[in-house]
Structures are given as structure tokens and as C-alpha cells.
Amino acid sequence: MTKQNKPVTCSVKEAAEILKVHASTIEKLIATGDLPAGRIGRAYVMRTADVERYAEKVILDQTAARLTKGHRPASIHAGLRTA
């Protein structure tokens, strides 16, 4: 654990919780090399910082793509309106 009481490493399940995805999604990211991981015994282990860095990259890339295409963020309530 670090000074801030945050674990240095995490499991597939913990990474899935951090990214709010299913564990199989984490396994796919590991298999494609998008998320660095190593096996210790039978389990994959990732650095928590790498998982957080992946989330940050996805957020920044998708935001940049939306801004580049000239899309403006829709109102939260826009999808709730009925015709």
C-alpha cells in the first residue's frame, strides 16, 4: 500500500470495479496489451496506477474525438424527452 493507503496492485476483479466493467472486459484488455498485467501463479496482477491511467486515456481520447467532430455535449435531460 502507498502512503495514501491505496494498494499498489490490483486483481482482475478489482480493476473491473475501478473501471466499472465486467471482469471479462479486463481480461480482453490484458490479452490485447491495452492494459499491462503479469501473472503471479494463476492470477493476473496489475498496477493500480496503470488501470487508472488507462481510464484517464480513454476519457481524454473520447472527449477529444467528440470535440474534434464539433459535437456539443447534449443535455442530460435531452434523452428523457418524449415526442
N, CA, C and O atoms as a CHARMM CRD file, in Angstrom:
* protein
*
  332
    1    1 MET  N      0.83400  -1.18200   0.00000 PROA 1      0.00000
    2    1 MET  CA     0.00000   0.00000   0.00000 PROA 1      0.00000
    3    1 MET  C      0.88200   1.25000   0.00000 PROA 1      0.00000
    4    1 MET  O      1.99300   1.25000   0.53100 PROA 1      0.00000
    5    2 THR  N      0.36600   2.29400  -0.59900 PROA 2      0.00000
    6    2 THR  CA     1.10700   3.54000  -0.65300 PROA 2      0.00000
    7    2 THR  C      0.82400   4.37500   0.58300 PROA 2      0.00000
    8    2 THR  O      0.08300   3.97400   1.48100 PROA 2      0.00000
    9    3 LYS  N      1.43900   5.54800   0.59600 PROA 3      0.00000
   10    3 LYS  CA     1.23100   6.46400   1.71300 PROA 3      0.00000
   11    3 LYS  C     -0.24600   6.82600   1.88800 PROA 3      0.00000
   12    3 LYS  O     -0.71700   7.03300   3.00600 PROA 3      0.00000
   13    4 GLN  N     -0.95500   6.89600   0.78200 PROA 4      0.00000
   14    4 GLN  CA    -2.36400   7.30600   0.82600 PROA 4      0.00000
   15    4 GLN  C     -3.28000   6.12900   1.11700 PROA 4      0.00000
   16    4 GLN  O     -4.49600   6.23600   0.96200 PROA 4      0.00000
   17    5 ASN  N     -2.70500   5.00300   1.53700 PROA 5      0.00000
   18    5 ASN  CA    -3.45700   3.79700   1.87100 PROA 5      0.00000
   19    5 ASN  C     -4.16600   3.20500   0.65200 PROA 5      0.00000
   20    5 ASN  O     -5.22100   2.58300   0.78000 PROA 5      0.00000
   21    6 LYS  N     -3.58400   3.40100  -0.51500 PROA 6      0.00000
   22    6 LYS  CA    -4.13200   2.85500  -1.75800 PROA 6      0.00000
   23    6 LYS  C     -3.22900   1.72000  -2.19900 PROA 6      0.00000
   24    6 LYS  O     -2.01000   1.88400  -2.22300 PROA 6      0.00000
   25    7 PRO  N     -3.80000   0.55700  -2.55300 PROA 7      0.00000
   26    7 PRO  CA    -2.97400  -0.57100  -2.96900 PROA 7      0.00000
   27    7 PRO  C     -2.17900  -0.26800  -4.24000 PROA 7      0.00000
   28    7 PRO  O     -2.67500   0.40700  -5.14300 PROA 7      0.00000
   29    8 VAL  N     -0.96800  -0.75900  -4.30300 PROA 8      0.00000
   30    8 VAL  CA    -0.11200  -0.56700  -5.47400 PROA 8      0.00000
   31    8 VAL  C     -0.56900  -1.46200  -6.61500 PROA 8      0.00000
   32    8 VAL  O     -0.47600  -1.08000  -7.78200 PROA 8      0.00000
   33    9 THR  N     -1.06300  -2.65600  -6.28200 PROA 9      0.00000
   34    9 THR  CA    -1.50900  -3.59700  -7.30300 PROA 9      0.00000
   35    9 THR  C     -2.98600  -3.92800  -7.11100 PROA 9      0.00000
   36    9 THR  O     -3.56700  -3.68600  -6.05300 PROA 9      0.00000
   37   10 CYS  N     -3.57900  -4.49600  -8.17700 PROA 10     0.00000
   38   10 CYS  CA    -4.96400  -4.92100  -8.07600 PROA 10     0.00000
   39   10 CYS  C     -5.18300  -6.17300  -8.91600 PROA 10     0.00000
   40   10 CYS  O     -4.40300  -6.48000  -9.81700 PROA 10     0.00000
   41   11 SER  N     -6.23800  -6.87400  -8.60900 PROA 11     0.00000
   42   11 SER  CA    -6.61500  -8.09500  -9.32700 PROA 11     0.00000
   43   11 SER  C     -7.52600  -7.72400 -10.49900 PROA 11     0.00000
   44   11 SER  O     -7.89800  -6.56300 -10.67000 PROA 11     0.00000
   45   12 VAL  N     -7.87300  -8.71900 -11.29300 PROA 12     0.00000
   46   12 VAL  CA    -8.81000  -8.50100 -12.40100 PROA 12     0.00000
   47   12 VAL  C    -10.13400  -7.97900 -11.85700 PROA 12     0.00000
   48   12 VAL  O    -10.70500  -7.03500 -12.40300 PROA 12     0.00000
   49   13 LYS  N    -10.61500  -8.58500 -10.79300 PROA 13     0.00000
   50   13 LYS  CA   -11.88900  -8.16200 -10.19300 PROA 13     0.00000
   51   13 LYS  C    -11.80500  -6.72000  -9.69500 PROA 13     0.00000
   52   13 LYS  O    -12.72700  -5.93500  -9.91700 PROA 13     0.00000
   53   14 GLU  N    -10.72300  -6.36900  -9.03400 PROA 14     0.00000
   54   14 GLU  CA   -10.56600  -5.00300  -8.52600 PROA 14     0.00000
   55   14 GLU  C    -10.43400  -3.99500  -9.66400 PROA 14     0.00000
   56   14 GLU  O    -10.97800  -2.89300  -9.58500 PROA 14     0.00000
   57   15 ALA  N     -9.71100  -4.37000 -10.72600 PROA 15     0.00000
   58   15 ALA  CA    -9.59200  -3.48800 -11.89100 PROA 15     0.00000
   59   15 ALA  C    -10.95300  -3.27500 -12.52900 PROA 15     0.00000
   60   15 ALA  O    -11.27900  -2.16500 -12.95100 PROA 15     0.00000
   61   16 ALA  N    -11.75200  -4.33800 -12.60000 PROA 16     0.00000
   62   16 ALA  CA   -13.10100  -4.23300 -13.16100 PROA 16     0.00000
   63   16 ALA  C    -13.95400  -3.27900 -12.32900 PROA 16     0.00000
   64   16 ALA  O    -14.74000  -2.50800 -12.88000 PROA 16     0.00000
   65   17 GLU  N    -13.80300  -3.32700 -11.02800 PROA 17     0.00000
   66   17 GLU  CA   -14.54300  -2.41900 -10.14600 PROA 17     0.00000
   67   17 GLU  C    -14.10200  -0.97000 -10.36900 PROA 17     0.00000
   68   17 GLU  O    -14.93400  -0.06300 -10.39400 PROA 17     0.00000
   69   18 ILE  N    -12.80500  -0.75700 -10.52800 PROA 18     0.00000
   70   18 ILE  CA   -12.29000   0.59700 -10.75800 PROA 18     0.00000
   71   18 ILE  C    -12.84700   1.16700 -12.05200 PROA 18     0.00000
   72   18 ILE  O    -13.26800   2.32300 -12.09600 PROA 18     0.00000
   73   19 LEU  N    -12.84900   0.34900 -13.11700 PROA 19     0.00000
   74   19 LEU  CA   -13.28600   0.82600 -14.43000 PROA 19     0.00000
   75   19 LEU  C    -14.78800   0.66800 -14.66800 PROA 19     0.00000
   76   19 LEU  O    -15.30400   1.10000 -15.69900 PROA 19     0.00000
   77   20 LYS  N    -15.48300   0.05000 -13.71700 PROA 20     0.00000
   78   20 LYS  CA   -16.93400  -0.16600 -13.82800 PROA 20     0.00000
   79   20 LYS  C    -17.28500  -1.00300 -15.05200 PROA 20     0.00000
   80   20 LYS  O    -18.20900  -0.67900 -15.79900 PROA 20     0.00000
   81   21 VAL  N    -16.52800  -2.09000 -15.24700 PROA 21     0.00000
   82   21 VAL  CA   -16.76500  -3.01600 -16.35400 PROA 21     0.00000
   83   21 VAL  C    -16.76200  -4.43700 -15.80600 PROA 21     0.00000
   84   21 VAL  O    -16.46000  -4.66200 -14.63400 PROA 21     0.00000
   85   22 HSD  N    -17.09900  -5.38700 -16.66400 PROA 22     0.00000
   86   22 HSD  CA   -17.08000  -6.79800 -16.28700 PROA 22     0.00000
   87   22 HSD  C    -15.63400  -7.30200 -16.28000 PROA 22     0.00000
   88   22 HSD  O    -14.79000  -6.78900 -17.01500 PROA 22     0.00000
   89   23 ALA  N    -15.35800  -8.29000 -15.46300 PROA 23     0.00000
   90   23 ALA  CA   -14.01200  -8.86600 -15.37300 PROA 23     0.00000
   91   23 ALA  C    -13.52400  -9.39000 -16.72600 PROA 23     0.00000
   92   23 ALA  O    -12.33000  -9.32600 -17.02000 PROA 23     0.00000
   93   24 SER  N    -14.44300  -9.90900 -17.55300 PROA 24     0.00000
   94   24 SER  CA   -14.03000 -10.41300 -18.86500 PROA 24     0.00000
   95   24 SER  C    -13.50800  -9.28200 -19.75800 PROA 24     0.00000
   96   24 SER  O    -12.65700  -9.51300 -20.61700 PROA 24     0.00000
   97   25 THR  N    -14.01100  -8.07700 -19.56000 PROA 25     0.00000
   98   25 THR  CA   -13.50800  -6.92300 -20.31200 PROA 25     0.00000
   99   25 THR  C    -12.06300  -6.64200 -19.92600 PROA 25     0.00000
  100   25 THR  O    -11.24200  -6.32600 -20.78700 PROA 25     0.00000
  101   26 ILE  N    -11.74900  -6.75200 -18.65300 PROA 26     0.00000
  102   26 ILE  CA   -10.37400  -6.55800 -18.18400 PROA 26     0.00000
  103   26 ILE  C     -9.47200  -7.63000 -18.80200 PROA 26     0.00000
  104   26 ILE  O     -8.36400  -7.33400 -19.25000 PROA 26     0.00000
  105   27 GLU  N     -9.94700  -8.86100 -18.82100 PROA 27     0.00000
  106   27 GLU  CA    -9.15300  -9.94100 -19.40900 PROA 27     0.00000
  107   27 GLU  C     -8.88500  -9.68800 -20.89300 PROA 27     0.00000
  108   27 GLU  O     -7.79800  -9.99700 -21.38200 PROA 27     0.00000
  109   28 LYS  N     -9.85700  -9.13300 -21.61400 PROA 28     0.00000
  110   28 LYS  CA    -9.66800  -8.80000 -23.03100 PROA 28     0.00000
  111   28 LYS  C     -8.64000  -7.68100 -23.18600 PROA 28     0.00000
  112   28 LYS  O     -7.80400  -7.72600 -24.08800 PROA 28     0.00000
  113   29 LEU  N     -8.70200  -6.67400 -22.30700 PROA 29     0.00000
  114   29 LEU  CA    -7.73600  -5.56600 -22.35600 PROA 29     0.00000
  115   29 LEU  C     -6.32200  -6.07900 -22.07300 PROA 29     0.00000
  116   29 LEU  O     -5.35600  -5.59500 -22.66400 PROA 29     0.00000
  117   30 ILE  N     -6.20200  -7.03600 -21.19100 PROA 30     0.00000
  118   30 ILE  CA    -4.90300  -7.64600 -20.89700 PROA 30     0.00000
  119   30 ILE  C     -4.41500  -8.42600 -22.11900 PROA 30     0.00000
  120   30 ILE  O     -3.25300  -8.31100 -22.50900 PROA 30     0.00000
  121   31 ALA  N     -5.30900  -9.22100 -22.72200 PROA 31     0.00000
  122   31 ALA  CA    -4.94000 -10.05100 -23.87800 PROA 31     0.00000
  123   31 ALA  C     -4.48500  -9.20400 -25.06900 PROA 31     0.00000
  124   31 ALA  O     -3.58200  -9.60500 -25.80300 PROA 31     0.00000
  125   32 THR  N     -5.10600  -8.03700 -25.26400 PROA 32     0.00000
  126   32 THR  CA    -4.73300  -7.16400 -26.38300 PROA 32     0.00000
  127   32 THR  C     -3.52100  -6.30400 -26.06700 PROA 32     0.00000
  128   32 THR  O     -2.97500  -5.65000 -26.95500 PROA 32     0.00000
  129   33 GLY  N     -3.09500  -6.29900 -24.80700 PROA 33     0.00000
  130   33 GLY  CA    -1.95400  -5.48000 -24.41300 PROA 33     0.00000
  131   33 GLY  C     -2.31700  -4.04100 -24.07800 PROA 33     0.00000
  132   33 GLY  O     -1.43600  -3.22000 -23.82300 PROA 33     0.00000
  133   34 ASP  N     -3.60800  -3.73200 -24.07600 PROA 34     0.00000
  134   34 ASP  CA    -4.04000  -2.37700 -23.73500 PROA 34     0.00000
  135   34 ASP  C     -3.85800  -2.07300 -22.24800 PROA 34     0.00000
  136   34 ASP  O     -3.71400  -0.91900 -21.84700 PROA 34     0.00000
  137   35 LEU  N     -3.86900  -3.12100 -21.45200 PROA 35     0.00000
  138   35 LEU  CA    -3.69100  -2.97000 -20.00800 PROA 35     0.00000
  139   35 LEU  C     -2.55800  -3.87800 -19.57000 PROA 35     0.00000
  140   35 LEU  O     -2.69100  -5.10000 -19.64000 PROA 35     0.00000
  141   36 PRO  N     -1.44300  -3.30900 -19.11700 PROA 36     0.00000
  142   36 PRO  CA    -0.30400  -4.13200 -18.69700 PROA 36     0.00000
  143   36 PRO  C     -0.65300  -4.97800 -17.46900 PROA 36     0.00000
  144   36 PRO  O     -1.27800  -4.49800 -16.52300 PROA 36     0.00000
  145   37 ALA  N     -0.23900  -6.23200 -17.50500 PROA 37     0.00000
  146   37 ALA  CA    -0.50200  -7.13400 -16.38100 PROA 37     0.00000
  147   37 ALA  C      0.51500  -8.25900 -16.40100 PROA 37     0.00000
  148   37 ALA  O      1.12900  -8.54700 -17.42800 PROA 37     0.00000
  149   38 GLY  N      0.68000  -8.88000 -15.26900 PROA 38     0.00000
  150   38 GLY  CA     1.55300 -10.03500 -15.16100 PROA 38     0.00000
  151   38 GLY  C      0.85000 -11.11400 -14.36800 PROA 38     0.00000
  152   38 GLY  O     -0.04200 -10.83800 -13.56700 PROA 38     0.00000
  153   39 ARG  N      1.26100 -12.34200 -14.60200 PROA 39     0.00000
  154   39 ARG  CA     0.67200 -13.45700 -13.84900 PROA 39     0.00000
  155   39 ARG  C      1.55400 -13.78500 -12.65900 PROA 39     0.00000
  156   39 ARG  O      2.77400 -13.91100 -12.77100 PROA 39     0.00000
  157   40 ILE  N      0.91600 -13.91700 -11.54800 PROA 40     0.00000
  158   40 ILE  CA     1.57100 -14.43500 -10.35600 PROA 40     0.00000
  159   40 ILE  C      0.73700 -15.63900  -9.95800 PROA 40     0.00000
  160   40 ILE  O     -0.39100 -15.50100  -9.48500 PROA 40     0.00000
  161   41 GLY  N      1.30200 -16.81700 -10.15400 PROA 41     0.00000
  162   41 GLY  CA     0.50000 -18.02600 -10.00200 PROA 41     0.00000
  163   41 GLY  C     -0.49500 -18.08600 -11.14500 PROA 41     0.00000
  164   41 GLY  O     -0.10700 -17.98300 -12.30800 PROA 41     0.00000
  165   42 ARG  N     -1.75700 -18.24900 -10.83600 PROA 42     0.00000
  166   42 ARG  CA    -2.79800 -18.30000 -11.86500 PROA 42     0.00000
  167   42 ARG  C     -3.47600 -16.95800 -12.08500 PROA 42     0.00000
  168   42 ARG  O     -4.22300 -16.79500 -13.05000 PROA 42     0.00000
  169   43 ALA  N     -3.23000 -16.00900 -11.22000 PROA 43     0.00000
  170   43 ALA  CA    -3.96500 -14.74400 -11.26200 PROA 43     0.00000
  171   43 ALA  C     -3.16100 -13.63100 -11.92900 PROA 43     0.00000
  172   43 ALA  O     -1.94300 -13.54200 -11.77900 PROA 43     0.00000
  173   44 TYR  N     -3.87200 -12.79200 -12.66300 PROA 44     0.00000
  174   44 TYR  CA    -3.24600 -11.59300 -13.20900 PROA 44     0.00000
  175   44 TYR  C     -3.16800 -10.53300 -12.12400 PROA 44     0.00000
  176   44 TYR  O     -4.05200 -10.42400 -11.27300 PROA 44     0.00000
  177   45 VAL  N     -2.09800  -9.75600 -12.16800 PROA 45     0.00000
  178   45 VAL  CA    -1.91200  -8.64000 -11.25900 PROA 45     0.00000
  179   45 VAL  C     -1.56400  -7.42000 -12.09800 PROA 45     0.00000
  180   45 VAL  O     -0.74000  -7.49500 -13.01000 PROA 45     0.00000
  181   46 MET  N     -2.19500  -6.30500 -11.78200 PROA 46     0.00000
  182   46 MET  CA    -1.92900  -5.04400 -12.48200 PROA 46     0.00000
  183   46 MET  C     -1.55200  -3.98000 -11.47300 PROA 46     0.00000
  184   46 MET  O     -1.92500  -4.05100 -10.30200 PROA 46     0.00000
  185   47 ARG  N     -0.81700  -3.00900 -11.93600 PROA 47     0.00000
  186   47 ARG  CA    -0.55900  -1.85200 -11.09300 PROA 47     0.00000
  187   47 ARG  C     -1.81400  -0.98600 -11.11900 PROA 47     0.00000
  188   47 ARG  O     -2.35300  -0.70000 -12.18800 PROA 47     0.00000
  189   48 THR  N     -2.27100  -0.57800  -9.95800 PROA 48     0.00000
  190   48 THR  CA    -3.46400   0.26100  -9.86100 PROA 48     0.00000
  191   48 THR  C     -3.28200   1.53200 -10.67000 PROA 48     0.00000
  192   48 THR  O     -4.22700   2.00500 -11.30300 PROA 48     0.00000
  193   49 ALA  N     -2.09100   2.08700 -10.65600 PROA 49     0.00000
  194   49 ALA  CA    -1.81700   3.31700 -11.42100 PROA 49     0.00000
  195   49 ALA  C     -2.01700   3.08300 -12.91900 PROA 49     0.00000
  196   49 ALA  O     -2.48500   3.98100 -13.61900 PROA 49     0.00000
  197   50 ASP  N     -1.67000   1.89200 -13.42600 PROA 50     0.00000
  198   50 ASP  CA    -1.87000   1.58600 -14.84300 PROA 50     0.00000
  199   50 ASP  C     -3.36000   1.51300 -15.18700 PROA 50     0.00000
  200   50 ASP  O     -3.77800   1.96300 -16.25400 PROA 50     0.00000
  201   51 VAL  N     -4.14300   0.95500 -14.29300 PROA 51     0.00000
  202   51 VAL  CA    -5.59200   0.87000 -14.51400 PROA 51     0.00000
  203   51 VAL  C     -6.18200   2.28500 -14.54500 PROA 51     0.00000
  204   51 VAL  O     -6.98400   2.61000 -15.42000 PROA 51     0.00000
  205   52 GLU  N     -5.78400   3.10900 -13.59900 PROA 52     0.00000
  206   52 GLU  CA    -6.27400   4.48800 -13.55800 PROA 52     0.00000
  207   52 GLU  C     -5.79300   5.27800 -14.78100 PROA 52     0.00000
  208   52 GLU  O     -6.53200   6.10000 -15.32300 PROA 52     0.00000
  209   53 ARG  N     -4.56900   5.02900 -15.20400 PROA 53     0.00000
  210   53 ARG  CA    -4.02900   5.70000 -16.39200 PROA 53     0.00000
  211   53 ARG  C     -4.80800   5.30100 -17.64300 PROA 53     0.00000
  212   53 ARG  O     -5.05600   6.13400 -18.51400 PROA 53     0.00000
  213   54 TYR  N     -5.19500   4.02300 -17.73200 PROA 54     0.00000
  214   54 TYR  CA    -6.00000   3.55400 -18.86400 PROA 54     0.00000
  215   54 TYR  C     -7.34600   4.29300 -18.89700 PROA 54     0.00000
  216   54 TYR  O     -7.78200   4.74600 -19.95500 PROA 54     0.00000
  217   55 ALA  N     -7.99100   4.40800 -17.74600 PROA 55     0.00000
  218   55 ALA  CA    -9.27600   5.11900 -17.67400 PROA 55     0.00000
  219   55 ALA  C     -9.10900   6.56200 -18.10200 PROA 55     0.00000
  220   55 ALA  O     -9.93300   7.09100 -18.84900 PROA 55     0.00000
  221   56 GLU  N     -8.04900   7.20200 -17.63500 PROA 56     0.00000
  222   56 GLU  CA    -7.79500   8.59500 -17.99700 PROA 56     0.00000
  223   56 GLU  C     -7.58100   8.73700 -19.50500 PROA 56     0.00000
  224   56 GLU  O     -8.09300   9.67300 -20.12000 PROA 56     0.00000
  225   57 LYS  N     -6.82800   7.81200 -20.09800 PROA 57     0.00000
  226   57 LYS  CA    -6.57200   7.85700 -21.54000 PROA 57     0.00000
  227   57 LYS  C     -7.86500   7.71600 -22.33700 PROA 57     0.00000
  228   57 LYS  O     -8.09500   8.45700 -23.29300 PROA 57     0.00000
  229   58 VAL  N     -8.70700   6.76200 -21.94000 PROA 58     0.00000
  230   58 VAL  CA    -9.97400   6.55000 -22.64100 PROA 58     0.00000
  231   58 VAL  C    -10.84300   7.80300 -22.55300 PROA 58     0.00000
  232   58 VAL  O    -11.42000   8.23600 -23.55000 PROA 58     0.00000
  233   59 ILE  N    -10.93000   8.37500 -21.36800 PROA 59     0.00000
  234   59 ILE  CA   -11.74300   9.57700 -21.17300 PROA 59     0.00000
  235   59 ILE  C    -11.21800  10.72600 -22.03000 PROA 59     0.00000
  236   59 ILE  O    -11.99300  11.39300 -22.71500 PROA 59     0.00000
  237   60 LEU  N     -9.91600  10.95900 -21.99600 PROA 60     0.00000
  238   60 LEU  CA    -9.33500  12.06600 -22.77100 PROA 60     0.00000
  239   60 LEU  C     -9.46600  11.84000 -24.27000 PROA 60     0.00000
  240   60 LEU  O     -9.78400  12.77200 -25.00900 PROA 60     0.00000
  241   61 ASP  N     -9.22400  10.60500 -24.73200 PROA 61     0.00000
  242   61 ASP  CA    -9.33700  10.29700 -26.16300 PROA 61     0.00000
  243   61 ASP  C    -10.76800  10.48600 -26.66200 PROA 61     0.00000
  244   61 ASP  O    -10.98200  11.07200 -27.72300 PROA 61     0.00000
  245   62 GLN  N    -11.73600  10.00100 -25.91300 PROA 62     0.00000
  246   62 GLN  CA   -13.12500  10.12000 -26.34000 PROA 62     0.00000
  247   62 GLN  C    -13.60700  11.56800 -26.28900 PROA 62     0.00000
  248   62 GLN  O    -14.37600  11.99800 -27.15000 PROA 62     0.00000
  249   63 THR  N    -13.16300  12.31200 -25.29500 PROA 63     0.00000
  250   63 THR  CA   -13.52900  13.72600 -25.20700 PROA 63     0.00000
  251   63 THR  C    -12.94000  14.48400 -26.38300 PROA 63     0.00000
  252   63 THR  O    -13.63100  15.28900 -27.00800 PROA 63     0.00000
  253   64 ALA  N    -11.67300  14.23900 -26.69200 PROA 64     0.00000
  254   64 ALA  CA   -11.02300  14.90400 -27.82300 PROA 64     0.00000
  255   64 ALA  C    -11.72800  14.56100 -29.13200 PROA 64     0.00000
  256   64 ALA  O    -11.89700  15.42900 -29.98900 PROA 64     0.00000
  257   65 ALA  N    -12.13900  13.30700 -29.29300 PROA 65     0.00000
  258   65 ALA  CA   -12.83300  12.89900 -30.51700 PROA 65     0.00000
  259   65 ALA  C    -14.15900  13.63500 -30.66400 PROA 65     0.00000
  260   65 ALA  O    -14.51600  14.07100 -31.75800 PROA 65     0.00000
  261   66 ARG  N    -14.88600  13.77000 -29.56000 PROA 66     0.00000
  262   66 ARG  CA   -16.15900  14.49500 -29.61800 PROA 66     0.00000
  263   66 ARG  C    -15.93900  15.95600 -29.96100 PROA 66     0.00000
  264   66 ARG  O    -16.67500  16.51900 -30.77100 PROA 66     0.00000
  265   67 LEU  N    -14.94300  16.57400 -29.36200 PROA 67     0.00000
  266   67 LEU  CA   -14.67200  17.99300 -29.60200 PROA 67     0.00000
  267   67 LEU  C    -14.16000  18.22500 -31.01300 PROA 67     0.00000
  268   67 LEU  O    -14.48000  19.24100 -31.63100 PROA 67     0.00000
  269   68 THR  N    -13.36800  17.29300 -31.52700 PROA 68     0.00000
  270   68 THR  CA   -12.83500  17.41200 -32.88000 PROA 68     0.00000
  271   68 THR  C    -13.95200  17.32600 -33.91100 PROA 68     0.00000
  272   68 THR  O    -13.89900  17.99900 -34.94000 PROA 68     0.00000
  273   69 LYS  N    -14.94200  16.51900 -33.64700 PROA 69     0.00000
  274   69 LYS  CA   -16.06200  16.36100 -34.57300 PROA 69     0.00000
  275   69 LYS  C    -17.07200  17.49500 -34.45500 PROA 69     0.00000
  276   69 LYS  O    -18.04200  17.54400 -35.21300 PROA 69     0.00000
  277   70 GLY  N    -16.85300  18.40200 -33.51400 PROA 70     0.00000
  278   70 GLY  CA   -17.74600  19.53800 -33.35300 PROA 70     0.00000
  279   70 GLY  C    -19.02500  19.22200 -32.61100 PROA 70     0.00000
  280   70 GLY  O    -19.96900  20.01100 -32.63200 PROA 70     0.00000
  281   71 HSD  N    -19.06500  18.07900 -31.95800 PROA 71     0.00000
  282   71 HSD  CA   -20.25800  17.73200 -31.18500 PROA 71     0.00000
  283   71 HSD  C    -20.24700  18.48700 -29.87300 PROA 71     0.00000
  284   71 HSD  O    -19.21900  18.60400 -29.20700 PROA 71     0.00000
  285   72 ARG  N    -21.38800  18.98400 -29.52600 PROA 72     0.00000
  286   72 ARG  CA   -21.53100  19.61700 -28.21900 PROA 72     0.00000
  287   72 ARG  C    -22.20400  18.60900 -27.29400 PROA 72     0.00000
  288   72 ARG  O    -23.03100  17.81100 -27.73700 PROA 72     0.00000
  289   73 PRO  N    -21.85700  18.64500 -26.03100 PROA 73     0.00000
  290   73 PRO  CA   -22.49500  17.71700 -25.10300 PROA 73     0.00000
  291   73 PRO  C    -24.00200  17.96800 -25.05400 PROA 73     0.00000
  292   73 PRO  O    -24.44600  19.11200 -24.95800 PROA 73     0.00000
  293   74 ALA  N    -24.77100  16.90300 -25.11900 PROA 74     0.00000
  294   74 ALA  CA   -26.22600  17.01800 -25.02600 PROA 74     0.00000
  295   74 ALA  C    -26.62500  17.20800 -23.57000 PROA 74     0.00000
  296   74 ALA  O    -25.90600  16.81100 -22.65300 PROA 74     0.00000
  297   75 SER  N    -27.75200  17.80500 -23.38500 PROA 75     0.00000
  298   75 SER  CA   -28.28900  17.96100 -22.04100 PROA 75     0.00000
  299   75 SER  C    -28.54400  16.58600 -21.45300 PROA 75     0.00000
  300   75 SER  O    -28.90300  15.65400 -22.17200 PROA 75     0.00000
  301   76 ILE  N    -28.36500  16.46300 -20.18500 PROA 76     0.00000
  302   76 ILE  CA   -28.63100  15.20400 -19.50000 PROA 76     0.00000
  303   76 ILE  C    -30.09100  14.81800 -19.68900 PROA 76     0.00000
  304   76 ILE  O    -30.42100  13.63600 -19.78200 PROA 76     0.00000
  305   77 HSD  N    -30.94600  15.80200 -19.74600 PROA 77     0.00000
  306   77 HSD  CA   -32.37400  15.54000 -19.82400 PROA 77     0.00000
  307   77 HSD  C    -32.85800  15.35200 -21.26700 PROA 77     0.00000
  308   77 HSD  O    -34.00800  14.96200 -21.47100 PROA 77     0.00000
  309   78 ALA  N    -32.03000  15.61200 -22.25200 PROA 78     0.00000
  310   78 ALA  CA   -32.45700  15.52300 -23.65300 PROA 78     0.00000
  311   78 ALA  C    -32.94900  14.12500 -23.99900 PROA 78     0.00000
  312   78 ALA  O    -33.92400  13.97300 -24.73500 PROA 78     0.00000
  313   79 GLY  N    -32.28500  13.11000 -23.47700 PROA 79     0.00000
  314   79 GLY  CA   -32.69000  11.73800 -23.77300 PROA 79     0.00000
  315   79 GLY  C    -33.96500  11.32100 -23.07800 PROA 79     0.00000
  316   79 GLY  O    -34.54900  10.29300 -23.42000 PROA 79     0.00000
  317   80 LEU  N    -34.40800  12.10200 -22.10800 PROA 80     0.00000
  318   80 LEU  CA   -35.61500  11.76500 -21.36100 PROA 80     0.00000
  319   80 LEU  C    -36.87300  12.35900 -21.96900 PROA 80     0.00000
  320   80 LEU  O    -37.98500  11.98500 -21.59700 PROA 80     0.00000
  321   81 ARG  N    -36.70000  13.27800 -22.90000 PROA 81     0.00000
  322   81 ARG  CA   -37.85600  13.93700 -23.51500 PROA 81     0.00000
  323   81 ARG  C    -38.58400  12.96800 -24.43600 PROA 81     0.00000
  324   81 ARG  O    -37.96900  12.13800 -25.10800 PROA 81     0.00000
  325   82 THR  N    -39.89100  13.09200 -24.45100 PROA 82     0.00000
  326   82 THR  CA   -40.70400  12.27100 -25.36100 PROA 82     0.00000
  327   82 THR  C    -41.36200  13.16600 -26.38200 PROA 82     0.00000
  328   82 THR  O    -41.60500  14.34500 -26.12400 PROA 82     0.00000
  329   83 ALA  N    -41.65000  12.61300 -27.53100 PROA 83     0.00000
  330   83 ALA  CA   -42.23900  13.40500 -28.62000 PROA 83     0.00000
  331   83 ALA  C    -43.70100  13.65100 -28.40100 PROA 83     0.00000
  332   83 ALA  O    -44.34700  14.30000 -29.22400 PROA 83     0.00000
